[in-house]
Amino acid sequence: MSRLVLVLGDQLSDGVSALKAADKTQDIVVMAEVTDETGYVPHHPKKIALILAAMRKFAALLRAEGWDVRYAELDDTENAGSICGELLRRAEETGASEVIATEPGEWRLINALRHCPLKVKLLEDDRFIASHRAFDGWAEGRKALRMEYFYREMRRRTGLLMEGDDPAGGQWNYDHDNRKPAREGITHEPLWFEPDAVTEEVLTLVEAKFCNNFGSLRPFGFATERGQALEVLAHFVDHALPKFGDFQDAMLDGNRFLYHSLLSAYLNIGLLTPLEVCETVEKAYEKGDVPINAAEGFIRQIIGWREYVRGIYFREGPEYPKRNVLKHNRKLPEVYWGGPTGMRCMEQAVAQTREEAYAHHIQRLMVTGNFGLLAGIDPHALHEWYLSVYIDAFEWVEAPNTVGMSQFADGGIIASKPYVSSGNYIDRMSDHCKKCSYDVKAKTGEKACPFNLLYWHFMDRHRDRFEGNPRMAQMYRTFDRMDADRRDTVLREAGDLLARLDAGEAV
């Protein structure tokens, strides 16, 4: 009896567990573009286009390898509109009653498959280095689940950048070398591709169906097949990786990519695997083409952070994205959807997000995330925004980054303190403040940078929770040493700013 083999749009790897467990001679691959997946949040058009184009090409590849692939396009009149509905349609069509599926990366879809009226066997996604069992084994009994210690365990397990039992270069972490501020003359352009016939057909479909979604669809230059993704990897290693470490936290007006790889989307949909990417970077280091701080910093993002947040997401369970320990409930301001603002950093980050479906980790954490946390925005609203607007956003990776790292809404599972800062950090790491309507040096008054005002407002309203945090105690001492009138002015002006946000006014 044949079985159905489900392959989702972020499982486009020939080594995915469901395909490995299947029999090509009799089992039937099911792939489907469905409205449930394109519409559960208003995804950026570039994200929808990337996934649909890559799915169509992957289906063609499987057919060429001899698989029977039943594929439903989005505008197919018989399309059931959901993954479970498509499985039921194909079961009736083929007589199959059992489904093999690789575990999805979102609890929403896992639960849908568990309640599908077919026998669905979920196999763990073994494209990740740390299994659920391995991560839970590492986490068990620890008072704090800090990424750094998990990362060291992953280095030992993979052997990446190891010299016997010791880390290459004598240090586990070279992050202190990777915080150079922005400077003129940083030039790197990622590798882009002209859309082929398959991609162009998808772009036309997305233009017709998702024209009201936030985000620009064209120009579209992302890789949509594995060979192209490998070219992007090689281009990054040769041309950008040597400087990636130095400037990975920098931000520049008019320079949207700096030395970043733009590989996360390809990793997250399965066109690349984490180990092959890390091994390519390691080889460049061993050849002397890449300094240790760049190689280590990049590899840490993948086998450290990427694996770690996935472990947190599945360990904490389906309700994790709804956590809100700080009880923030402010509506998402229109600035996140491109509304007017005098804040140059927010304007730049959101404009880039709208046009590219991309912003790097500091733009997400220390600009849009920092503003959301300081302003007390509902973390679930921010979670859904990040999930909507970024091409690499899938809930297993996005929710811990937003709910945990960015918004401290999980109460400190991921971060030992909130990632909040005044405007000084943004001024140090970017050139945005030079062109801003506000004055980053002004602490109060009409021109005061909103980050400066909101920083102290956040500290004041959450004093009971954070005053005893050793990493924040010094800032409370600084606040307490302020002249009383100045403190009152800061808090009053911050309150006025928040009132303007609540009224829908631009800030």
C-alpha positions as CSV (number, residue, x, y, z in Angstrom):
1,M,0.0,0.0,0.0
2,S,1.4,3.4,-1.0
3,R,1.8,6.1,1.6
4,L,1.7,9.9,1.2
5,V,4.9,11.7,1.8
6,L,4.4,15.3,2.9
7,V,7.0,17.9,1.9
8,L,6.4,21.4,3.2
9,G,7.7,24.7,1.8
10,D,10.5,24.9,4.4
11,Q,11.6,21.3,3.9
12,L,13.1,21.5,0.4
13,S,16.1,19.2,1.1
14,D,16.5,15.8,-0.6
15,G,17.8,14.4,2.7
16,V,14.7,15.5,4.7
17,S,13.6,12.7,7.0
18,A,10.2,12.0,5.4
19,L,11.9,11.4,2.0
20,K,14.5,9.2,3.6
21,A,11.9,7.1,5.2
22,A,9.8,6.7,2.0
23,D,9.9,4.2,-0.9
24,K,10.3,5.9,-4.2
25,T,8.8,2.9,-6.0
26,Q,5.4,3.2,-4.4
27,D,5.0,6.2,-2.1
28,I,3.6,9.5,-3.3
29,V,5.0,12.9,-2.5
30,V,2.4,15.6,-1.7
31,M,3.3,19.3,-2.0
32,A,0.8,22.1,-1.9
33,E,0.7,25.9,-2.0
34,V,-2.3,26.6,0.3
35,T,-4.0,29.7,1.5
36,D,-3.7,28.5,5.2
37,E,0.0,28.9,4.9
38,T,0.2,32.0,2.7
39,G,-2.3,33.8,4.9
40,Y,-2.0,32.9,8.6
41,V,0.0,36.2,8.9
42,P,0.2,38.8,6.1
43,H,3.6,37.5,4.8
44,H,5.9,39.8,2.8
45,P,5.4,39.2,-0.9
46,K,9.1,38.4,-1.4
47,K,8.8,35.6,1.2
48,I,5.8,34.1,-0.5
49,A,7.5,34.3,-3.9
50,L,10.7,32.7,-2.6
51,I,8.9,29.7,-1.0
52,L,6.5,29.1,-3.9
53,A,9.2,29.3,-6.6
54,A,11.6,27.1,-4.6
55,M,8.8,24.6,-4.0
56,R,8.0,24.3,-7.7
57,K,11.6,23.8,-8.6
58,F,12.1,21.2,-5.9
59,A,9.0,19.3,-7.0
60,A,10.4,19.2,-10.5
61,L,13.7,17.9,-9.2
62,L,11.9,15.1,-7.3
63,R,10.0,14.1,-10.4
64,A,13.3,14.0,-12.4
65,E,14.6,11.7,-9.7
66,G,11.7,9.3,-10.2
67,W,9.2,10.4,-7.5
68,D,5.5,10.5,-8.1
69,V,4.7,14.1,-7.0
70,R,1.2,15.4,-6.5
71,Y,1.5,19.1,-6.5
72,A,-1.2,21.7,-6.0
73,E,-0.6,25.3,-7.1
74,L,-2.2,28.1,-5.2
75,D,-4.7,29.0,-8.0
76,D,-5.6,25.4,-8.7
77,T,-9.4,25.3,-8.6
78,E,-9.4,21.9,-6.8
79,N,-6.9,23.2,-4.1
80,A,-8.3,22.4,-0.7
81,G,-6.7,25.4,0.9
82,S,-5.0,23.7,3.8
83,I,-2.3,21.1,4.3
84,C,-4.6,18.6,5.9
85,G,-7.2,19.2,3.2
86,E,-4.7,18.5,0.5
87,L,-3.6,15.3,2.2
88,L,-7.2,14.1,2.4
89,R,-7.7,15.0,-1.3
90,R,-4.7,13.0,-2.3
91,A,-5.6,10.1,0.0
92,E,-9.0,9.8,-1.7
93,E,-7.3,10.1,-5.1
94,T,-4.7,7.4,-4.5
95,G,-6.2,5.2,-1.8
96,A,-3.4,5.9,0.6
97,S,-4.4,6.0,4.3
98,E,-1.0,6.8,5.9
99,V,1.1,9.9,5.8
100,I,4.9,10.3,6.5
101,A,5.8,13.8,7.4
102,T,8.8,15.6,8.7
103,E,7.9,17.6,11.9
104,P,6.9,21.1,10.9
105,G,8.7,24.1,12.5
106,E,5.5,25.6,14.0
107,W,3.2,24.3,16.7
108,R,0.3,25.5,14.7
109,L,1.0,23.1,11.8
110,I,2.1,20.3,14.1
111,N,-1.3,20.4,15.8
112,A,-3.1,20.6,12.5
113,L,-1.4,17.4,11.4
114,R,-2.0,15.7,14.7
115,H,-5.8,16.3,14.3
116,C,-5.9,15.4,10.6
117,P,-8.2,12.4,10.1
118,L,-5.5,10.3,8.6
119,K,-2.7,8.3,10.2
120,V,0.2,10.8,10.2
121,K,3.6,9.7,11.3
122,L,5.7,12.7,12.3
123,L,9.5,12.2,12.0
124,E,11.9,14.6,13.7
125,D,13.6,17.1,11.4
126,D,17.2,15.7,11.5
127,R,18.6,18.5,9.3
128,F,19.3,20.2,12.7
129,I,22.4,19.2,14.6
130,A,20.8,19.1,18.0
131,S,17.8,16.8,18.3
132,H,15.0,17.6,20.8
133,R,16.3,14.9,23.0
134,A,19.9,16.2,22.8
135,F,18.8,19.8,23.6
136,D,16.6,18.7,26.5
137,G,19.4,16.6,27.9
138,W,21.7,19.6,27.8
139,A,19.0,21.8,29.4
140,E,17.9,19.4,32.1
141,G,18.8,20.6,35.6
142,R,20.4,23.9,34.6
143,K,19.3,27.1,36.4
144,A,19.9,29.2,33.3
145,L,19.8,28.1,29.7
146,R,22.5,30.4,28.4
147,M,23.4,30.0,24.7
148,E,27.1,30.4,25.2
149,Y,27.4,27.1,27.1
150,F,25.2,25.3,24.6
151,Y,27.3,26.7,21.8
152,R,30.5,25.3,23.4
153,E,28.9,21.9,23.6
154,M,28.0,22.1,19.9
155,R,31.5,23.0,19.0
156,R,32.8,19.9,20.8
157,R,30.1,17.8,19.2
158,T,30.7,19.0,15.6
159,G,34.5,19.5,15.9
160,L,34.1,22.9,14.2
161,L,37.0,25.3,14.9
162,M,38.4,22.9,17.4
163,E,42.1,21.9,18.0
164,G,41.7,18.7,19.9
165,D,39.8,19.5,23.0
166,D,40.5,23.3,22.8
167,P,38.9,26.0,20.7
168,A,40.8,27.3,17.7
169,G,42.8,30.4,18.6
170,G,42.5,29.6,22.3
171,Q,39.1,31.3,22.8
172,W,35.5,30.1,22.4
173,N,34.1,33.5,21.6
174,Y,35.6,36.5,19.7
175,D,32.6,38.7,20.1
176,H,34.6,41.6,21.6
177,D,36.3,41.9,18.2
178,N,33.0,42.1,16.3
179,R,31.6,45.4,17.4
180,K,33.3,47.9,15.2
181,P,31.1,50.9,14.4
182,A,30.0,51.7,10.9
183,R,32.4,53.6,8.6
184,E,32.4,54.9,5.1
185,G,33.9,52.7,2.4
186,I,32.1,49.5,3.4
187,T,31.1,48.0,0.1
188,H,29.6,44.6,-0.6
189,E,26.7,43.5,-2.8
190,P,25.1,40.1,-2.2
191,L,24.8,37.8,-5.2
192,W,21.4,38.2,-6.9
193,F,19.7,36.3,-9.7
194,E,17.4,37.3,-12.6
195,P,14.1,35.5,-12.2
196,D,13.7,32.6,-14.6
197,A,10.5,31.4,-16.2
198,V,9.3,29.5,-13.1
199,T,10.1,32.4,-10.7
200,E,8.5,34.9,-13.1
201,E,5.3,32.9,-13.2
202,V,5.3,32.9,-9.4
203,L,5.9,36.6,-9.2
204,T,3.0,37.3,-11.5
205,L,0.8,35.1,-9.2
206,V,2.0,36.8,-6.0
207,E,1.4,40.3,-7.6
208,A,-2.2,39.3,-8.3
209,K,-3.0,37.7,-5.0
210,F,-0.9,39.6,-2.4
211,C,-0.7,43.1,-3.8
212,N,-2.1,44.5,-0.5
213,N,0.5,42.9,1.7
214,F,3.2,45.0,3.3
215,G,6.3,44.8,1.2
216,S,7.8,45.3,-2.3
217,L,7.8,42.2,-4.5
218,R,10.1,43.6,-7.2
219,P,13.0,43.7,-7.9
220,F,13.3,40.0,-6.8
221,G,16.8,38.5,-6.9
222,F,16.8,35.7,-4.3
223,A,18.1,32.2,-5.1
224,T,15.2,29.7,-5.6
225,E,17.1,26.5,-6.1
226,R,19.9,24.7,-4.3
227,G,22.6,25.4,-6.9
228,Q,22.0,29.1,-6.7
229,A,22.0,29.0,-2.9
230,L,25.4,27.3,-3.1
231,E,26.6,30.2,-5.3
232,V,25.4,32.7,-2.8
233,L,27.4,30.9,-0.1
234,A,30.6,30.8,-2.1
235,H,30.2,34.5,-3.0
236,F,29.7,35.4,0.6
237,V,32.8,33.4,1.8
238,D,35.0,34.9,-0.9
239,H,33.9,38.5,-0.8
240,A,32.2,39.4,2.5
241,L,33.1,36.9,5.2
242,P,36.6,38.3,5.8
243,K,35.0,41.6,7.0
244,F,31.8,40.1,8.4
245,G,33.0,39.8,11.9
246,D,34.3,43.3,12.3
247,F,31.2,45.1,11.1
248,Q,28.4,42.6,11.8
249,D,26.7,45.0,14.3
250,A,27.1,48.2,12.2
251,M,24.4,50.1,10.5
252,L,24.8,52.6,7.6
253,D,22.3,54.8,5.7
254,G,22.1,53.6,2.1
255,N,24.1,50.4,2.8
256,R,21.5,47.7,3.6
257,F,23.6,44.6,3.5
258,L,27.2,45.5,4.6
259,Y,29.0,42.2,4.9
260,H,26.0,40.0,5.9
261,S,25.5,36.7,4.2
262,L,21.7,36.6,3.5
263,L,21.9,32.9,3.8
264,S,19.3,32.5,6.6
265,A,16.3,32.2,4.3
266,Y,18.1,29.4,2.3
267,L,19.0,27.6,5.5
268,N,15.5,27.9,6.8
269,I,13.7,26.5,3.7
270,G,16.2,23.7,3.2
271,L,18.2,24.8,0.2
272,L,21.4,24.7,2.4
273,T,22.2,22.7,5.4
274,P,23.8,24.2,8.6
275,L,26.8,21.8,8.6
276,E,27.8,22.4,5.0
277,V,27.7,26.2,5.5
278,C,29.8,26.0,8.7
279,E,32.3,23.6,7.1
280,T,32.7,25.9,4.1
281,V,33.5,28.8,6.5
282,E,35.8,26.6,8.6
283,K,37.8,25.7,5.4
284,A,38.2,29.3,4.5
285,Y,39.6,30.0,8.0
286,E,42.0,27.0,7.8
287,K,43.3,28.3,4.4
288,G,44.0,31.7,6.0
289,D,41.4,33.5,3.9
290,V,39.2,34.5,6.8
291,P,40.2,35.7,10.3
292,I,39.2,33.8,13.3
293,N,36.8,36.4,14.6
294,A,34.8,36.3,11.4
295,A,34.7,32.6,11.1
296,E,33.9,32.0,14.8
297,G,31.2,34.8,14.9
298,F,29.5,33.4,11.8
299,I,29.6,29.7,12.9
300,R,28.3,30.8,16.4
301,Q,25.2,32.2,14.7
302,I,24.4,28.9,13.1
303,I,25.4,26.0,15.4
304,G,25.1,28.2,18.5
305,W,22.2,30.6,18.2
306,R,20.1,29.0,15.5
307,E,20.2,25.6,17.1
308,Y,19.7,27.1,20.5
309,V,16.5,29.0,19.7
310,R,15.0,26.0,18.0
311,G,15.6,24.0,21.2
312,I,14.0,26.7,23.3
313,Y,10.9,26.9,21.0
314,F,10.2,23.2,21.2
315,R,11.1,22.8,24.9
316,E,8.8,25.7,26.0
317,G,5.8,24.5,24.0
318,P,2.9,26.0,21.9
319,E,2.1,28.8,24.3
320,Y,5.6,30.3,24.3
321,P,4.8,33.0,21.6
322,K,2.0,34.4,23.8
323,R,4.1,35.0,26.9
324,N,4.1,38.5,28.2
325,V,5.7,38.7,31.7
326,L,6.2,42.5,31.5
327,K,2.4,42.9,30.7
328,H,3.1,45.2,27.8
329,N,-0.1,45.8,25.8
330,R,0.4,48.9,23.6
331,K,-0.8,48.5,20.1
332,L,1.7,48.2,17.3
333,P,2.3,51.8,16.0
334,E,1.9,52.6,12.4
335,V,5.6,53.4,12.1
336,Y,6.2,49.6,11.8
337,W,4.0,49.6,8.7
338,G,5.9,52.5,7.1
339,G,4.0,55.3,8.9
340,P,5.7,58.7,9.2
341,T,8.4,59.2,11.8
342,G,11.1,61.6,12.7
343,M,13.3,58.7,13.9
344,R,15.9,58.1,11.2
345,C,16.9,54.6,12.5
346,M,13.3,53.4,12.6
347,E,12.6,54.9,9.2
348,Q,15.6,53.2,7.7
349,A,15.0,49.8,9.3
350,V,11.3,49.7,8.3
351,A,11.9,51.0,4.8
352,Q,14.6,48.4,4.2
353,T,12.3,45.7,5.6
354,R,9.5,46.8,3.3
355,E,11.7,46.8,0.2
356,E,14.0,43.9,0.9
357,A,12.1,41.6,3.3
358,Y,15.4,41.7,5.2
359,A,17.1,43.6,8.1
360,H,20.1,42.3,10.0
361,H,20.1,41.2,13.6
362,I,21.1,44.6,15.2
363,Q,18.4,46.4,13.2
364,R,15.9,43.9,14.5
365,L,17.1,43.8,18.1
366,M,18.4,47.3,18.8
367,V,16.2,49.4,16.6
368,T,12.7,48.0,16.0
369,G,12.9,45.6,18.9
370,N,14.4,48.1,21.3
371,F,11.8,50.6,20.5
372,G,9.0,48.1,20.9
373,L,10.3,47.0,24.3
374,L,10.9,50.6,25.6
375,A,7.5,51.7,24.4
376,G,5.7,48.7,26.0
377,I,4.3,47.3,22.7
378,D,2.4,44.0,23.0
379,P,5.1,41.4,22.4
380,H,2.6,39.1,20.5
381,A,1.8,41.9,18.1
382,L,5.6,42.4,17.5
383,H,6.0,38.6,17.1
384,E,3.4,38.6,14.4
385,W,5.0,41.6,12.7
386,Y,8.4,40.0,12.6
387,L,6.9,36.7,11.4
388,S,5.1,38.6,8.6
389,V,7.7,40.9,7.2
390,Y,11.0,38.9,7.1
391,I,11.9,36.4,4.4
392,D,13.7,34.1,6.8
393,A,11.0,34.2,9.5
394,F,9.5,30.9,10.6
395,E,8.0,30.6,14.1
396,W,10.6,28.2,15.5
397,V,13.4,30.7,14.9
398,E,11.4,34.0,15.0
399,A,9.4,33.6,18.3
400,P,12.4,33.0,20.6
401,N,14.2,35.9,19.0
402,T,11.3,38.2,19.5
403,V,9.5,37.0,22.6
404,G,12.7,36.0,24.4
405,M,15.7,37.9,23.2
406,S,14.1,41.1,22.0
407,Q,11.1,41.6,24.3
408,F,12.1,39.8,27.4
409,A,8.5,38.5,27.4
410,D,9.6,35.0,28.5
411,G,10.9,36.4,31.8
412,G,14.6,35.7,31.1
413,I,14.8,32.2,29.7
414,I,16.9,33.4,26.9
415,A,18.3,36.8,28.0
416,S,19.8,37.5,31.4
417,K,18.6,41.1,31.1
418,P,16.4,43.2,28.7
419,Y,18.1,44.4,25.5
420,V,17.3,48.1,26.0
421,S,19.5,51.1,25.3
422,S,19.3,54.8,24.9
423,G,20.1,56.5,21.6
424,N,23.8,56.3,22.4
425,Y,24.2,52.8,21.2
426,I,22.6,53.5,17.8
427,D,24.7,56.6,17.5
428,R,27.9,54.6,18.2
429,M,27.0,51.8,15.7
430,S,25.5,53.8,12.9
431,D,25.4,57.1,11.0
432,H,21.6,57.4,11.3
433,C,21.7,60.0,14.1
434,K,23.5,62.5,11.9
435,K,20.4,62.7,9.6
436,C,17.7,62.4,12.3
437,S,15.0,64.9,13.2
438,Y,15.9,64.3,16.8
439,D,19.1,65.1,18.6
440,V,20.7,62.0,20.1
441,K,22.6,64.1,22.6
442,A,19.4,65.8,23.9
443,K,18.1,64.0,27.0
444,T,15.0,66.2,27.4
445,G,13.1,68.7,25.4
446,E,11.4,68.9,22.0
447,K,14.4,67.5,20.2
448,A,15.2,64.7,22.7
449,C,15.8,61.3,21.1
450,P,12.8,59.1,21.9
451,F,15.2,56.3,22.9
452,N,16.7,58.6,25.6
453,L,13.3,59.4,27.1
454,L,11.8,55.9,26.8
455,Y,14.8,54.2,28.2
456,W,14.4,55.8,31.6
457,H,10.6,55.4,31.5
458,F,11.1,51.6,31.0
459,M,13.6,51.5,33.8
460,D,11.3,53.3,36.2
461,R,8.1,51.4,35.4
462,H,9.9,48.0,35.8
463,R,12.1,48.9,38.7
464,D,10.7,46.2,41.0
465,R,11.7,43.5,38.5
466,F,15.1,44.7,37.4
467,E,16.7,46.7,40.2
468,G,18.2,43.6,41.7
469,N,19.6,42.4,38.3
470,P,23.4,42.8,38.7
471,R,23.7,43.8,35.0
472,M,21.3,46.7,35.5
473,A,22.0,47.9,39.0
474,Q,24.5,50.5,37.8
475,M,21.9,52.2,35.6
476,Y,19.5,52.4,38.5
477,R,22.2,54.1,40.5
478,T,22.7,56.5,37.7
479,F,19.0,57.3,37.5
480,D,18.9,57.8,41.3
481,R,21.8,60.3,41.1
482,M,19.9,62.5,38.7
483,D,18.5,65.8,39.9
484,A,14.9,65.1,41.0
485,D,13.5,67.8,38.6
486,R,15.4,66.3,35.7
487,R,14.0,62.8,36.5
488,D,10.5,64.2,36.7
489,T,11.0,66.0,33.3
490,V,12.3,62.8,31.6
491,L,9.4,60.7,32.9
492,R,6.8,63.3,32.0
493,E,8.1,63.8,28.5
494,A,8.3,60.1,27.9
495,G,4.7,59.8,29.1
496,D,3.7,62.5,26.6
497,L,5.5,60.7,23.8
498,L,3.7,57.4,24.7
499,A,0.4,59.3,24.7
500,R,1.1,60.6,21.2
501,L,1.8,57.0,20.1
502,D,-1.5,55.9,21.7
503,A,-3.3,58.7,19.8
504,G,-1.9,57.5,16.5
505,E,0.4,60.5,16.1
506,A,3.8,60.2,14.5
507,V,6.9,60.4,16.6
